[in-house]
Amino acid sequence: MMPYRIEAGTAQHISNRPRQNDRAALMKGARAPGYVLAVLSDGIAGAAASEQVLHTAKQVFDAFKPGDRPSIARLHQLLRDIVQETHLVIKMNAVTTQAEVHASFVGLVLTPYGEAAWAHVGDSRLYHFQEGSCVARTGDADYVEHLVSSDRLPPDAARSHRKSRLLLNVLGNSRKEPFVTVGQHAVLAPGDVFLLCSDGLWHFFTDAELGAVTARNSPRQASELLIAKANERSQGKGGNCTMAIVKLVDTA
């Protein structure tokens, strides 16, 4: 038995946007007892692509058979499979609808062996906190390195065009395959917190603020506080604000 229990939840706020394009979900695998999958996606040009992310994630996770303690590499492949299959479906749908839609992706897998693996595409983020301190965070550094190597750009040029080029790294882009970055943590314990969120949330907070709020509150209380503060700091002009919080607490 693991020395912790899981408290988790999802939350979102539409802010001043005409519709909610973000999606988030927590899932259990049909054939993987003890495994948990958290997924968040920010849809671009509508919610069709982010809806597809959750639909494909459930299908792939339900088909996942872990067997005897799968390696971290296999968990990363599970997340990559979700990305690739979703990307393919979104592109196929674009042919029939004549409308190209995109989405970001953040996925986190927790195992019954106290391990975590995650992957991300685009500008949504995953944070890993321990006792309120940020020990890991997804970012754009790996993608910038990819741009430099694949596009033969000098680093300064890649960073000066950061905004336009980073927006190309999404699911559903008919011109570029999504670039997936991954991470992992091998020994989970009480005090570990994972936050998956869209840019409508992380844009308004420092890592220290996010770590403090999620450490001191339950997932529900933390999400309410963060949404209220994000709305205050954005002065009513923020984007869709969405998050999934997975918190490990002492069984006592």
WOVEN-V700317 format. One line per field, one symbol per residue. phi: phi as a letter, one per 30 degrees, with the letter a starting at -180 (. if undefined). psi: psi as a letter, one per 30 degrees, with the letter a starting at -180 (. if undefined). A space follows every 50 residues. Layout:
phi=???
psi=???
This chain:
phi=.ddabccaabaabdhcddaccdbbacbcddcbdicbbcbbbcdcikcddd ddedddedddddddcdidhddddddddeddddddddeddddddddddibd cbadbbbbcccdcicbbbbabjcdbbcccbhicdcaadaceddddddddd chcdedddddcedddddddbdjddcbddcccbaabcbdaejdbcbcaddd cdecbdeddddddddcbdedddddddddddddddhicddecbabcbbcbd dd
psi=kkgllkklllllkfbglfljflkklklkkegikfkkkkkkkjkkhlgeee eeeeeeeeeeeffkjebjilleeeeeeeeeeeeeeeeeeeeeeeeefgjk llklkkkkkklfghlkklllkagllkkjkjhfkjfkklageeeeeeeeee fhkkeeeeefgeeeeeffilkfkffkkkjkklllkfjllkfkkkjkllff effglleeeeeeefeflleeeeeeeeeeeeeeffhgglakjklkkjkklk f.
